[in-house]
Amino acid sequence: MAPPLYRLPGRGKTHLAHAIQRYLRWMGVQCQVYNLANTRREILGRLDQLPPDYFGECLEGETVQLRQHVTEQLEMQIEDFFEHGGQVAVYDAYNSTQLRRSAVQKRFEAMNVQLMFIECQCDDDELIERNIRSMHTFNPDFEGWDLPKVFEHLHKRISQHEILYEPITDASCPHVQLFNLGQRIVVNNVHGYLQNRIVLFLMNMQGRERIIYFARAGEALVEHLYKADADLSSLGVAYANRLCQLLMSLRQHHDTSVSKDLSLSQEHSVSYVAPDGEQYTPVQAIEVEDHELQVWCSTRKRSERTAAPFRKHGVRVLELSRLCEMNPGIVDGMSDEEILARFPRHREERDKDPYGFRFPRAESYHDLAIRLEPVIMELERVKEDVLIIAQSSVLRCLIAYLQGNKPHEIPFIQVREGDLVEIYPQAFGIATRVYSFWDPEKEREKRDSQFAQRAARELAKQQAAASASEGNGSPNEVG
């Protein structure tokens, strides 16, 4: 299936395209976004290398041939994708005339590919301005440009495309009209499983940018025993307080640098992960809007207690049972030696399929991913910034969704104890930052040392008291 996205620049098409790709990949669907601007940059270069009339209404013959060549190369890539087993290709381009849409429809229907057009309409000036600011930050075309120049250029292109734009009128053609990225949605003649799943996703998503934080729950009194549902240890309480202090301090500083007042054991630089997995620095500084914060945690005691300090700051804390860690089944509480003795081939089976492997009466990562789908839908709906506190298996799944990882990559995502992961989804990828605020090994060594010192002092007191008692209370021998 190929859902082509079309409409004017600055309407959120690219943001929507990659959101659809994230969701479908999460479902295990082979999905890829094909962006016309990316192909144009690969073939012709950035904006300053294009003919002056490239985005104009009246084109010279040579410019028309250049645009047709870029479009042909992109559509050949889409054809190759389907010929090699691809399932859904998201065609991210203007396609703003009836003639262009008819040509796309004719070409891919000849390959027995189902089409569903998605029109992104937007009359919200604030949303358009935010989209343009996002393009200024991440779009390679505007590297080195001042923001006013970007606004001038894009508004000129919008005016040119508005002259040529023709709304879709064919009622027999499956299409969705999305107004202001989710404010209102019109669905026409949609059929089939994948088309309806995409529509369900579009009905739940909203285009507001926000930050999503991830942190593991603190140390429990009883570790590695699922049934115990133990409370936090003294270290776990200290961890929870430090996590709250760090995040509340971070949210007072909205630039991309870290305040000197923050005590960080390690800071990772801002990185940008593109949908193709390439990682590099944003072309401009990231602008972060000020939103309210929500904290989501599981119903397990260690998770809820880790979130407790945020309540004192007036932050809303939601407990969601679907955020509970993976159920280990019958191996709960077993040591590695005990598991190996009872299931001698479990390592071999797990290495073959780490995503689908499960012990008897346990959950696999696949089971967990299915359980978390309503959480993902809620994450798309929410307009506030969110901190999710859970165990590492849950965080791996949710981070994988935002990064667009494939299912078999989920078990290998690293989420270290003592790290606060900050993810800022954007139209052209995600900006990620990781703060290491807690060194578990050093903290445990410090606790054990303090415990040993207290125990030694207590033992010395007891020995001294015993010696004094023996010296004072022993009767003299009478000959």
Helices and strands as residue ranges (DSSP letters): E 4-6, H 13-26, E 31-35, H 36-44, G 47-49, H 61-83, E 88-92, H 98-109, E 117-121, H 125-138, G 140-142, H 147-164, E 175-179, E 184-188, H 193-204, E 212-216, G 226-228, H 234-250, E 266-267, E 271-273, E 279-280, E 293-297, H 301-311, E 316-319, G 321-323, G 329-331, H 336-342, H 346-352, H 365-371, H 373-381, E 385-390, H 392-403, G 407-412, E 419-426, E 429-436, H 440-473
